[in-house]
Amino acid sequence: MHFLSRMPQLNQNYQALMNQLPASAQELLRDTQRLWLRYNDANCELKLILDEKAFTSCKTDATL
């Protein structure tokens, strides 16, 4: 399954969690998520440089 097909469910889960958290925890979750996205993008970019076929697999594995 392609990672983009999982995005609607991931976004729904993220919003549900955000709605349950106090503002301070929402900010922390948002900051943490942004850092994870930057890490994951960099990690997959490195895998792309090393092996072009690994990029899609990297993105898919990260969203499981």
All heavy atoms as TSV, in Angstrom:
chain	resi	resn	atom	element	x	y	z
A	1	MET	N	N	0.844	-1.175	0.000
A	1	MET	CA	C	0.000	0.000	0.000
A	1	MET	C	C	0.893	1.243	0.000
A	1	MET	O	O	1.843	1.333	0.767
A	1	MET	CB	C	-0.912	-0.035	1.228
A	1	MET	CG	C	-1.842	1.147	1.307
A	1	MET	SD	S	-2.998	1.062	2.696
A	1	MET	CE	C	-4.094	-0.210	2.114
A	2	HIS	N	N	0.579	2.186	-0.831
A	2	HIS	CA	C	1.355	3.425	-0.943
A	2	HIS	C	C	1.094	4.317	0.263
A	2	HIS	O	O	-0.016	4.383	0.780
A	2	HIS	CB	C	0.965	4.142	-2.234
A	2	HIS	CG	C	1.914	5.209	-2.621
A	2	HIS	ND1	N	1.782	6.496	-2.183
A	2	HIS	CD2	C	3.031	5.181	-3.389
A	2	HIS	CE1	C	2.759	7.230	-2.684
A	2	HIS	NE2	N	3.534	6.456	-3.409
A	3	PHE	N	N	2.128	5.006	0.717
A	3	PHE	CA	C	2.003	5.824	1.930
A	3	PHE	C	C	0.954	6.918	1.802
A	3	PHE	O	O	0.310	7.281	2.784
A	3	PHE	CB	C	3.353	6.395	2.351
A	3	PHE	CG	C	3.878	7.513	1.503
A	3	PHE	CD1	C	3.650	8.826	1.872
A	3	PHE	CD2	C	4.610	7.261	0.362
A	3	PHE	CE1	C	4.139	9.872	1.106
A	3	PHE	CE2	C	5.110	8.287	-0.401
A	3	PHE	CZ	C	4.868	9.597	-0.033
A	4	LEU	N	N	0.749	7.452	0.612
A	4	LEU	CA	C	-0.247	8.518	0.449
A	4	LEU	C	C	-1.668	8.037	0.705
A	4	LEU	O	O	-2.515	8.814	1.137
A	4	LEU	CB	C	-0.138	9.141	-0.945
A	4	LEU	CG	C	1.114	9.972	-1.189
A	4	LEU	CD1	C	1.147	10.471	-2.628
A	4	LEU	CD2	C	1.198	11.138	-0.223
A	5	SER	N	N	-1.920	6.762	0.473
A	5	SER	CA	C	-3.261	6.235	0.722
A	5	SER	C	C	-3.586	6.192	2.211
A	5	SER	O	O	-4.745	6.132	2.596
A	5	SER	CB	C	-3.414	4.840	0.109
A	5	SER	OG	O	-2.569	3.912	0.772
A	6	ARG	N	N	-2.573	6.269	3.047
A	6	ARG	CA	C	-2.772	6.251	4.499
A	6	ARG	C	C	-2.964	7.652	5.090
A	6	ARG	O	O	-3.335	7.794	6.253
A	6	ARG	CB	C	-1.589	5.589	5.186
A	6	ARG	CG	C	-1.426	4.135	4.824
A	6	ARG	CD	C	-0.280	3.532	5.609
A	6	ARG	NE	N	-0.030	2.179	5.208
A	6	ARG	CZ	C	-0.637	1.115	5.732
A	6	ARG	NH1	N	-1.536	1.267	6.667
A	6	ARG	NH2	N	-0.329	-0.089	5.319
A	7	MET	N	N	-2.702	8.672	4.313
A	7	MET	CA	C	-2.738	10.035	4.833
A	7	MET	C	C	-4.086	10.456	5.420
A	7	MET	O	O	-4.110	11.050	6.500
A	7	MET	CB	C	-2.285	11.029	3.763
A	7	MET	CG	C	-0.827	10.863	3.373
A	7	MET	SD	S	0.342	10.972	4.751
A	7	MET	CE	C	0.254	12.707	5.090
A	8	PRO	N	N	-5.209	10.166	4.775
A	8	PRO	CA	C	-6.483	10.586	5.377
A	8	PRO	C	C	-6.698	10.007	6.780
A	8	PRO	O	O	-7.116	10.723	7.691
A	8	PRO	CB	C	-7.536	10.087	4.394
A	8	PRO	CG	C	-6.818	10.017	3.085
A	8	PRO	CD	C	-5.410	9.599	3.441
A	9	GLN	N	N	-6.381	8.736	6.972
A	9	GLN	CA	C	-6.554	8.117	8.282
A	9	GLN	C	C	-5.563	8.686	9.288
A	9	GLN	O	O	-5.916	8.944	10.444
A	9	GLN	CB	C	-6.398	6.597	8.197
A	9	GLN	CG	C	-6.669	5.885	9.504
A	9	GLN	CD	C	-8.095	6.070	9.997
A	9	GLN	OE1	O	-9.038	5.899	9.248
A	9	GLN	NE2	N	-8.266	6.426	11.259
A	10	LEU	N	N	-4.331	8.895	8.867
A	10	LEU	CA	C	-3.340	9.494	9.760
A	10	LEU	C	C	-3.778	10.894	10.191
A	10	LEU	O	O	-3.675	11.248	11.364
A	10	LEU	CB	C	-1.978	9.562	9.078
A	10	LEU	CG	C	-1.249	8.236	8.885
A	10	LEU	CD1	C	-0.027	8.439	7.999
A	10	LEU	CD2	C	-0.840	7.645	10.217
A	11	ASN	N	N	-4.267	11.679	9.252
A	11	ASN	CA	C	-4.722	13.030	9.579
A	11	ASN	C	C	-5.928	13.005	10.512
A	11	ASN	O	O	-6.023	13.817	11.444
A	11	ASN	CB	C	-5.051	13.809	8.304
A	11	ASN	CG	C	-3.813	14.172	7.528
A	11	ASN	OD1	O	-2.731	14.299	8.091
A	11	ASN	ND2	N	-3.962	14.319	6.234
A	12	GLN	N	N	-6.834	12.082	10.283
A	12	GLN	CA	C	-8.005	11.945	11.153
A	12	GLN	C	C	-7.585	11.571	12.570
A	12	GLN	O	O	-8.075	12.149	13.547
A	12	GLN	CB	C	-8.960	10.901	10.581
A	12	GLN	CG	C	-10.248	10.765	11.347
A	12	GLN	CD	C	-11.180	9.730	10.729
A	12	GLN	OE1	O	-10.837	9.047	9.765
A	12	GLN	NE2	N	-12.361	9.610	11.288
A	13	ASN	N	N	-6.678	10.631	12.696
A	13	ASN	CA	C	-6.186	10.217	14.017
A	13	ASN	C	C	-5.462	11.366	14.720
A	13	ASN	O	O	-5.633	11.574	15.924
A	13	ASN	CB	C	-5.238	9.023	13.890
A	13	ASN	CG	C	-5.950	7.762	13.462
A	13	ASN	OD1	O	-7.169	7.672	13.468
A	13	ASN	ND2	N	-5.178	6.780	13.041
A	14	TYR	N	N	-4.665	12.108	13.963
A	14	TYR	CA	C	-3.922	13.238	14.515
A	14	TYR	C	C	-4.894	14.294	15.044
A	14	TYR	O	O	-4.738	14.793	16.164
A	14	TYR	CB	C	-3.012	13.824	13.426
A	14	TYR	CG	C	-2.200	15.010	13.864
A	14	TYR	CD1	C	-1.023	14.845	14.584
A	14	TYR	CD2	C	-2.599	16.299	13.539
A	14	TYR	CE1	C	-0.261	15.941	14.981
A	14	TYR	CE2	C	-1.846	17.400	13.918
A	14	TYR	CZ	C	-0.685	17.218	14.634
A	14	TYR	OH	O	0.054	18.301	15.014
A	15	GLN	N	N	-5.919	14.623	14.262
A	15	GLN	CA	C	-6.891	15.626	14.695
A	15	GLN	C	C	-7.677	15.162	15.919
A	15	GLN	O	O	-7.953	15.952	16.825
A	15	GLN	CB	C	-7.847	15.980	13.557
A	15	GLN	CG	C	-7.222	16.873	12.511
A	15	GLN	CD	C	-6.654	18.152	13.106
A	15	GLN	OE1	O	-7.256	18.817	13.928
A	15	GLN	NE2	N	-5.441	18.495	12.674
A	16	ALA	N	N	-8.030	13.886	15.959
A	16	ALA	CA	C	-8.749	13.352	17.111
A	16	ALA	C	C	-7.901	13.478	18.375
A	16	ALA	O	O	-8.394	13.870	19.437
A	16	ALA	CB	C	-9.148	11.897	16.868
A	17	LEU	N	N	-6.618	13.163	18.259
A	17	LEU	CA	C	-5.717	13.286	19.399
A	17	LEU	C	C	-5.553	14.749	19.808
A	17	LEU	O	O	-5.626	15.073	20.998
A	17	LEU	CB	C	-4.352	12.675	19.062
A	17	LEU	CG	C	-3.275	12.773	20.138
A	17	LEU	CD1	C	-3.728	12.113	21.441
A	17	LEU	CD2	C	-1.977	12.162	19.639
A	18	MET	N	N	-5.346	15.620	18.833
A	18	MET	CA	C	-5.189	17.044	19.142
A	18	MET	C	C	-6.413	17.593	19.883
A	18	MET	O	O	-6.274	18.390	20.811
A	18	MET	CB	C	-4.962	17.850	17.856
A	18	MET	CG	C	-3.603	17.641	17.231
A	18	MET	SD	S	-2.245	18.306	18.222
A	18	MET	CE	C	-2.287	20.009	17.693
A	19	ASN	N	N	-7.594	17.158	19.496
A	19	ASN	CA	C	-8.823	17.640	20.128
A	19	ASN	C	C	-8.951	17.199	21.588
A	19	ASN	O	O	-9.705	17.796	22.348
A	19	ASN	CB	C	-10.043	17.186	19.338
A	19	ASN	CG	C	-10.145	17.880	18.001
A	19	ASN	OD1	O	-9.630	18.970	17.810
A	19	ASN	ND2	N	-10.800	17.240	17.057
A	20	GLN	N	N	-8.226	16.173	21.977
A	20	GLN	CA	C	-8.290	15.662	23.343
A	20	GLN	C	C	-7.240	16.285	24.262
A	20	GLN	O	O	-7.319	16.129	25.478
A	20	GLN	CB	C	-8.088	14.143	23.347
A	20	GLN	CG	C	-9.176	13.380	22.640
A	20	GLN	CD	C	-8.847	11.899	22.557
A	20	GLN	OE1	O	-8.022	11.390	23.301
A	20	GLN	NE2	N	-9.501	11.202	21.649
A	21	LEU	N	N	-6.274	16.983	23.684
A	21	LEU	CA	C	-5.144	17.485	24.463
A	21	LEU	C	C	-5.341	18.941	24.878
A	21	LEU	O	O	-5.935	19.722	24.136
A	21	LEU	CB	C	-3.863	17.387	23.636
A	21	LEU	CG	C	-3.408	15.986	23.247
A	21	LEU	CD1	C	-2.209	16.069	22.311
A	21	LEU	CD2	C	-3.069	15.160	24.476
A	22	PRO	N	N	-4.780	19.314	26.034
A	22	PRO	CA	C	-4.755	20.733	26.390
A	22	PRO	C	C	-3.814	21.484	25.441
A	22	PRO	O	O	-2.959	20.874	24.786
A	22	PRO	CB	C	-4.223	20.739	27.820
A	22	PRO	CG	C	-3.528	19.440	28.001
A	22	PRO	CD	C	-4.169	18.469	27.056
A	23	ALA	N	N	-3.946	22.795	25.399
A	23	ALA	CA	C	-3.190	23.616	24.445
A	23	ALA	C	C	-1.682	23.391	24.538
A	23	ALA	O	O	-0.994	23.312	23.516
A	23	ALA	CB	C	-3.524	25.086	24.652
A	24	SER	N	N	-1.148	23.284	25.750
A	24	SER	CA	C	0.303	23.104	25.896
A	24	SER	C	C	0.759	21.774	25.293
A	24	SER	O	O	1.821	21.698	24.665
A	24	SER	CB	C	0.710	23.188	27.359
A	24	SER	OG	O	0.061	22.174	28.114
A	25	ALA	N	N	-0.026	20.741	25.470
A	25	ALA	CA	C	0.323	19.439	24.906
A	25	ALA	C	C	0.124	19.436	23.388
A	25	ALA	O	O	0.870	18.768	22.669
A	25	ALA	CB	C	-0.515	18.340	25.551
A	26	GLN	N	N	-0.860	20.183	22.902
A	26	GLN	CA	C	-1.056	20.298	21.452
A	26	GLN	C	C	0.167	20.912	20.802
A	26	GLN	O	O	0.638	20.442	19.767
A	26	GLN	CB	C	-2.285	21.149	21.138
A	26	GLN	CG	C	-3.595	20.473	21.417
A	26	GLN	CD	C	-4.769	21.375	21.090
A	26	GLN	OE1	O	-4.631	22.462	20.540
A	26	GLN	NE2	N	-5.962	20.907	21.442
A	27	GLU	N	N	0.688	21.954	21.424
A	27	GLU	CA	C	1.880	22.618	20.888
A	27	GLU	C	C	3.074	21.664	20.884
A	27	GLU	O	O	3.821	21.590	19.902
A	27	GLU	CB	C	2.202	23.864	21.705
A	27	GLU	CG	C	3.372	24.651	21.156
A	27	GLU	CD	C	3.628	25.939	21.939
A	27	GLU	OE1	O	2.833	26.296	22.819
A	27	GLU	OE2	O	4.660	26.547	21.657
A	28	LEU	N	N	3.240	20.911	21.960
A	28	LEU	CA	C	4.338	19.954	22.042
A	28	LEU	C	C	4.191	18.852	20.995
A	28	LEU	O	O	5.161	18.484	20.324
A	28	LEU	CB	C	4.408	19.346	23.444
A	28	LEU	CG	C	5.559	18.383	23.706
A	28	LEU	CD1	C	6.907	19.053	23.458
A	28	LEU	CD2	C	5.479	17.861	25.130
A	29	LEU	N	N	2.975	18.339	20.832
A	29	LEU	CA	C	2.731	17.307	19.816
A	29	LEU	C	C	3.015	17.863	18.423
A	29	LEU	O	O	3.656	17.200	17.608
A	29	LEU	CB	C	1.293	16.788	19.907
A	29	LEU	CG	C	0.895	15.768	18.830
A	29	LEU	CD1	C	1.776	14.532	18.894
A	29	LEU	CD2	C	-0.576	15.405	18.968
A	30	ARG	N	N	2.557	19.062	18.148
A	30	ARG	CA	C	2.771	19.683	16.840
A	30	ARG	C	C	4.272	19.848	16.571
A	30	ARG	O	O	4.753	19.499	15.489
A	30	ARG	CB	C	2.078	21.042	16.785
A	30	ARG	CG	C	2.037	21.670	15.423
A	30	ARG	CD	C	1.254	22.979	15.412
A	30	ARG	NE	N	-0.111	22.812	15.867
A	30	ARG	CZ	C	-0.605	23.294	17.033
A	30	ARG	NH1	N	0.162	23.990	17.855
A	30	ARG	NH2	N	-1.861	23.095	17.366
A	31	ASP	N	N	4.999	20.336	17.558
A	31	ASP	CA	C	6.445	20.514	17.395
A	31	ASP	C	C	7.150	19.173	17.189
A	31	ASP	O	O	8.042	19.047	16.340
A	31	ASP	CB	C	7.046	21.219	18.612
A	31	ASP	CG	C	6.612	22.669	18.721
A	31	ASP	OD1	O	6.057	23.228	17.747
A	31	ASP	OD2	O	6.815	23.254	19.811
A	32	THR	N	N	6.749	18.182	17.964
A	32	THR	CA	C	7.340	16.853	17.851
A	32	THR	C	C	7.053	16.246	16.486
A	32	THR	O	O	7.939	15.658	15.852
A	32	THR	CB	C	6.812	15.929	18.967
A	32	THR	OG1	O	7.119	16.522	20.233
A	32	THR	CG2	C	7.411	14.544	18.882
A	33	GLN	N	N	5.832	16.399	16.023
A	33	GLN	CA	C	5.449	15.863	14.717
A	33	GLN	C	C	6.250	16.526	13.601
A	33	GLN	O	O	6.720	15.859	12.683
A	33	GLN	CB	C	3.947	16.064	14.479
A	33	GLN	CG	C	3.432	15.469	13.189
A	33	GLN	CD	C	3.528	13.962	13.141
A	33	GLN	OE1	O	3.615	13.295	14.156
A	33	GLN	NE2	N	3.515	13.416	11.947
A	34	ARG	N	N	6.436	17.824	13.691
A	34	ARG	CA	C	7.217	18.533	12.676
A	34	ARG	C	C	8.666	18.064	12.659
A	34	ARG	O	O	9.265	17.895	11.589
A	34	ARG	CB	C	7.138	20.034	12.909
A	34	ARG	CG	C	5.784	20.598	12.539
A	34	ARG	CD	C	5.680	22.066	12.849
A	34	ARG	NE	N	4.354	22.552	12.462
A	34	ARG	CZ	C	3.804	23.643	12.945
A	34	ARG	NH1	N	4.460	24.392	13.827
A	34	ARG	NH2	N	2.606	24.010	12.551
A	35	LEU	N	N	9.232	17.839	13.843
A	35	LEU	CA	C	10.602	17.315	13.906
A	35	LEU	C	C	10.688	15.918	13.321
A	35	LEU	O	O	11.634	15.579	12.598
A	35	LEU	CB	C	11.104	17.308	15.355
A	35	LEU	CG	C	11.431	18.666	15.951
A	35	LEU	CD1	C	11.664	18.542	17.458
A	35	LEU	CD2	C	12.635	19.274	15.262
A	36	TRP	N	N	9.695	15.078	13.618
A	36	TRP	CA	C	9.690	13.717	13.078
A	36	TRP	C	C	9.586	13.758	11.557
A	36	TRP	O	O	10.276	13.004	10.865
A	36	TRP	CB	C	8.534	12.899	13.666
A	36	TRP	CG	C	8.532	11.508	13.127
A	36	TRP	CD1	C	9.243	10.445	13.605
A	36	TRP	CD2	C	7.820	11.028	11.978
A	36	TRP	NE1	N	9.008	9.338	12.823
A	36	TRP	CE2	C	8.142	9.672	11.821
A	36	TRP	CE3	C	6.948	11.622	11.081
A	36	TRP	CZ2	C	7.616	8.904	10.801
A	36	TRP	CZ3	C	6.428	10.844	10.051
A	36	TRP	CH2	C	6.765	9.501	9.925
A	37	LEU	N	N	8.747	14.636	11.030
A	37	LEU	CA	C	8.605	14.742	9.573
A	37	LEU	C	C	9.925	15.162	8.927
A	37	LEU	O	O	10.308	14.621	7.884
A	37	LEU	CB	C	7.499	15.730	9.210
A	37	LEU	CG	C	6.075	15.246	9.492
A	37	LEU	CD1	C	5.087	16.397	9.367
A	37	LEU	CD2	C	5.696	14.091	8.581
A	38	ARG	N	N	10.619	16.115	9.544
A	38	ARG	CA	C	11.920	16.538	9.009
A	38	ARG	C	C	12.921	15.381	9.048
A	38	ARG	O	O	13.677	15.168	8.096
A	38	ARG	CB	C	12.456	17.727	9.797
A	38	ARG	CG	C	11.721	19.019	9.469
A	38	ARG	CD	C	12.210	20.199	10.252
A	38	ARG	NE	N	13.657	20.340	10.230
A	38	ARG	CZ	C	14.348	20.980	11.173
A	38	ARG	NH1	N	13.743	21.527	12.198
A	38	ARG	NH2	N	15.658	21.056	11.091
A	39	TYR	N	N	12.947	14.653	10.164
A	39	TYR	CA	C	13.839	13.494	10.274
A	39	TYR	C	C	13.498	12.449	9.215
A	39	TYR	O	O	14.382	11.939	8.519
A	39	TYR	CB	C	13.744	12.866	11.672
A	39	TYR	CG	C	14.261	11.450	11.685
A	39	TYR	CD1	C	15.626	11.194	11.713
A	39	TYR	CD2	C	13.383	10.374	11.609
A	39	TYR	CE1	C	16.106	9.894	11.675
A	39	TYR	CE2	C	13.855	9.072	11.577
A	39	TYR	CZ	C	15.210	8.835	11.607
A	39	TYR	OH	O	15.674	7.545	11.558
A	40	ASN	N	N	12.221	12.129	9.097
A	40	ASN	CA	C	11.805	11.083	8.165
A	40	ASN	C	C	12.113	11.477	6.721
A	40	ASN	O	O	12.578	10.654	5.936
A	40	ASN	CB	C	10.312	10.781	8.330
A	40	ASN	CG	C	9.905	9.567	7.535
A	40	ASN	OD1	O	10.468	8.491	7.690
A	40	ASN	ND2	N	8.937	9.755	6.662
A	41	ASP	N	N	11.862	12.731	6.373
A	41	ASP	CA	C	12.183	13.188	5.017
A	41	ASP	C	C	13.675	13.062	4.738
A	41	ASP	O	O	14.082	12.594	3.671
A	41	ASP	CB	C	11.733	14.628	4.810
A	41	ASP	CG	C	10.226	14.766	4.688
A	41	ASP	OD1	O	9.533	13.739	4.515
A	41	ASP	OD2	O	9.729	15.908	4.783
A	42	ALA	N	N	14.510	13.472	5.699
A	42	ALA	CA	C	15.960	13.387	5.521
A	42	ALA	C	C	16.415	11.926	5.429
A	42	ALA	O	O	17.266	11.584	4.601
A	42	ALA	CB	C	16.680	14.092	6.666
A	43	ASN	N	N	15.847	11.074	6.254
A	43	ASN	CA	C	16.196	9.663	6.252
A	43	ASN	C	C	15.837	9.022	4.909
A	43	ASN	O	O	16.631	8.292	4.321
A	43	ASN	CB	C	15.482	8.953	7.402
A	43	ASN	CG	C	15.897	7.519	7.543
A	43	ASN	OD1	O	17.072	7.192	7.546
A	43	ASN	ND2	N	14.906	6.643	7.669
A	44	CYS	N	N	14.642	9.308	4.417
A	44	CYS	CA	C	14.223	8.740	3.137
A	44	CYS	C	C	15.015	9.329	1.982
A	44	CYS	O	O	15.295	8.635	1.005
A	44	CYS	CB	C	12.726	8.941	2.937
A	44	CYS	SG	S	11.718	7.903	4.027
A	45	GLU	N	N	15.384	10.592	2.078
A	45	GLU	CA	C	16.215	11.213	1.044
A	45	GLU	C	C	17.567	10.509	0.961
A	45	GLU	O	O	18.080	10.254	-0.131
A	45	GLU	CB	C	16.406	12.698	1.338
A	45	GLU	CG	C	17.087	13.456	0.234
A	45	GLU	CD	C	16.257	13.593	-1.023
A	45	GLU	OE1	O	15.022	13.582	-0.942
A	45	GLU	OE2	O	16.857	13.705	-2.109
A	46	LEU	N	N	18.141	10.195	2.111
A	46	LEU	CA	C	19.401	9.456	2.115
A	46	LEU	C	C	19.219	8.084	1.471
A	46	LEU	O	O	20.034	7.663	0.658
A	46	LEU	CB	C	19.924	9.299	3.546
A	46	LEU	CG	C	21.191	8.450	3.695
A	46	LEU	CD1	C	22.354	9.062	2.909
A	46	LEU	CD2	C	21.544	8.297	5.156
A	47	LYS	N	N	18.133	7.412	1.805
A	47	LYS	CA	C	17.882	6.098	1.201
A	47	LYS	C	C	17.703	6.218	-0.300
A	47	LYS	O	O	18.116	5.338	-1.050
A	47	LYS	CB	C	16.668	5.448	1.844
A	47	LYS	CG	C	16.957	4.977	3.251
A	47	LYS	CD	C	15.782	4.267	3.864
A	47	LYS	CE	C	16.163	3.812	5.268
A	47	LYS	NZ	N	15.122	3.006	5.879
A	48	LEU	N	N	17.099	7.306	-0.762
A	48	LEU	CA	C	16.935	7.535	-2.195
A	48	LEU	C	C	18.302	7.674	-2.870
A	48	LEU	O	O	18.528	7.121	-3.946
A	48	LEU	CB	C	16.096	8.791	-2.443
A	48	LEU	CG	C	15.965	9.253	-3.889
A	48	LEU	CD1	C	15.234	8.205	-4.720
A	48	LEU	CD2	C	15.228	10.572	-3.957
A	49	ILE	N	N	19.202	8.402	-2.232
A	49	ILE	CA	C	20.541	8.568	-2.791
A	49	ILE	C	C	21.251	7.219	-2.876
A	49	ILE	O	O	21.924	6.914	-3.857
A	49	ILE	CB	C	21.361	9.563	-1.944
A	49	ILE	CG1	C	20.784	10.969	-2.123
A	49	ILE	CG2	C	22.841	9.531	-2.309
A	49	ILE	CD1	C	21.304	11.972	-1.124
A	50	LEU	N	N	21.070	6.401	-1.846
A	50	LEU	CA	C	21.735	5.100	-1.805
A	50	LEU	C	C	21.070	4.065	-2.696
A	50	LEU	O	O	21.735	3.209	-3.267
A	50	LEU	CB	C	21.792	4.592	-0.362
A	50	LEU	CG	C	22.573	5.478	0.611
A	50	LEU	CD1	C	22.442	4.924	2.022
A	50	LEU	CD2	C	24.020	5.600	0.197
A	51	ASP	N	N	19.730	4.157	-2.809
A	51	ASP	CA	C	18.977	3.167	-3.582
A	51	ASP	C	C	17.627	3.771	-3.958
A	51	ASP	O	O	16.751	3.913	-3.110
A	51	ASP	CB	C	18.778	1.901	-2.751
A	51	ASP	CG	C	17.965	0.831	-3.470
A	51	ASP	OD1	O	17.606	1.007	-4.650
A	51	ASP	OD2	O	17.667	-0.190	-2.822
A	52	GLU	N	N	17.458	4.125	-5.222
A	52	GLU	CA	C	16.242	4.797	-5.670
A	52	GLU	C	C	14.968	4.020	-5.337
A	52	GLU	O	O	13.930	4.605	-5.077
A	52	GLU	CB	C	16.311	5.072	-7.169
A	52	GLU	CG	C	17.323	6.128	-7.529
A	52	GLU	CD	C	17.346	6.439	-9.006
A	52	GLU	OE1	O	16.425	6.013	-9.725
A	52	GLU	OE2	O	18.280	7.127	-9.430
A	53	LYS	N	N	15.039	2.715	-5.337
A	53	LYS	CA	C	13.849	1.900	-5.063
A	53	LYS	C	C	13.442	1.958	-3.596
A	53	LYS	O	O	12.310	1.657	-3.253
A	53	LYS	CB	C	14.107	0.450	-5.465
A	53	LYS	CG	C	14.336	0.259	-6.926
A	53	LYS	CD	C	14.702	-1.171	-7.224
A	53	LYS	CE	C	15.196	-1.282	-8.655
A	53	LYS	NZ	N	15.871	-2.541	-8.894
A	54	ALA	N	N	14.358	2.344	-2.732
A	54	ALA	CA	C	14.087	2.342	-1.295
A	54	ALA	C	C	13.241	3.529	-0.854
A	54	ALA	O	O	12.643	3.493	0.211
A	54	ALA	CB	C	15.401	2.337	-0.513
A	55	PHE	N	N	13.124	4.578	-1.671
A	55	PHE	CA	C	12.432	5.795	-1.243
A	55	PHE	C	C	10.970	5.545	-0.937
A	55	PHE	O	O	10.502	5.872	0.159
A	55	PHE	CB	C	12.584	6.875	-2.317
A	55	PHE	CG	C	11.924	8.174	-1.928
A	55	PHE	CD1	C	12.520	9.003	-1.004
A	55	PHE	CD2	C	10.719	8.547	-2.475
A	55	PHE	CE1	C	11.935	10.205	-0.642
A	55	PHE	CE2	C	10.121	9.731	-2.129
A	55	PHE	CZ	C	10.730	10.562	-1.207
A	56	THR	N	N	10.213	4.987	-1.860
A	56	THR	CA	C	8.782	4.748	-1.628
A	56	THR	C	C	8.591	3.774	-0.474
A	56	THR	O	O	7.726	3.952	0.361
A	56	THR	CB	C	8.107	4.219	-2.904
A	56	THR	OG1	O	8.254	5.204	-3.916
A	56	THR	CG2	C	6.639	3.961	-2.664
A	57	SER	N	N	9.419	2.765	-0.426
A	57	SER	CA	C	9.338	1.801	0.662
A	57	SER	C	C	9.610	2.483	1.993
A	57	SER	O	O	8.964	2.198	2.996
A	57	SER	CB	C	10.332	0.676	0.375
A	57	SER	OG	O	10.914	0.173	1.503
A	58	CYS	N	N	10.538	3.412	2.023
A	58	CYS	CA	C	10.855	4.147	3.246
A	58	CYS	C	C	9.645	4.933	3.723
A	58	CYS	O	O	9.278	4.893	4.899
A	58	CYS	CB	C	12.028	5.075	2.988
A	58	CYS	SG	S	12.475	6.108	4.394
A	59	LYS	N	N	9.010	5.658	2.838
A	59	LYS	CA	C	7.840	6.466	3.193
A	59	LYS	C	C	6.693	5.565	3.654
A	59	LYS	O	O	6.004	5.862	4.616
A	59	LYS	CB	C	7.381	7.311	2.004
A	59	LYS	CG	C	8.315	8.425	1.657
A	59	LYS	CD	C	8.280	9.494	2.714
A	59	LYS	CE	C	9.016	10.734	2.277
A	59	LYS	NZ	N	8.920	11.800	3.237
A	60	THR	N	N	6.493	4.454	2.971
A	60	THR	CA	C	5.427	3.529	3.330
A	60	THR	C	C	5.680	2.913	4.699
A	60	THR	O	O	4.800	2.878	5.543
A	60	THR	CB	C	5.278	2.425	2.267
A	60	THR	OG1	O	4.985	3.046	1.013
A	60	THR	CG2	C	4.175	1.451	2.621
A	61	ASP	N	N	6.897	2.449	4.920
A	61	ASP	CA	C	7.237	1.839	6.209
A	61	ASP	C	C	7.053	2.810	7.363
A	61	ASP	O	O	6.632	2.430	8.452
A	61	ASP	CB	C	8.675	1.321	6.206
A	61	ASP	CG	C	8.871	0.144	5.270
A	61	ASP	OD1	O	7.871	-0.441	4.815
A	61	ASP	OD2	O	10.039	-0.176	4.977
A	62	ALA	N	N	7.341	4.068	7.140
A	62	ALA	CA	C	7.255	5.069	8.211
A	62	ALA	C	C	5.819	5.377	8.609
A	62	ALA	O	O	5.574	5.881	9.688
A	62	ALA	CB	C	7.952	6.350	7.769
A	63	THR	N	N	4.867	5.075	7.731
A	63	THR	CA	C	3.463	5.401	8.032
A	63	THR	C	C	2.681	4.191	8.513
A	63	THR	O	O	1.485	4.298	8.756
A	63	THR	CB	C	2.754	6.011	6.813
A	63	THR	OG1	O	2.807	5.082	5.741
A	63	THR	CG2	C	3.389	7.311	6.411
A	64	LEU	N	N	3.331	3.064	8.658
A	64	LEU	CA	C	2.612	1.871	9.127
A	64	LEU	C	C	2.329	1.943	10.589
A	64	LEU	O	O	2.963	2.479	11.378
A	64	LEU	CB	C	3.416	0.606	8.819
A	64	LEU	CG	C	3.579	0.282	7.351
A	64	LEU	CD1	C	4.420	-0.974	7.194
A	64	LEU	CD2	C	2.263	0.116	6.650
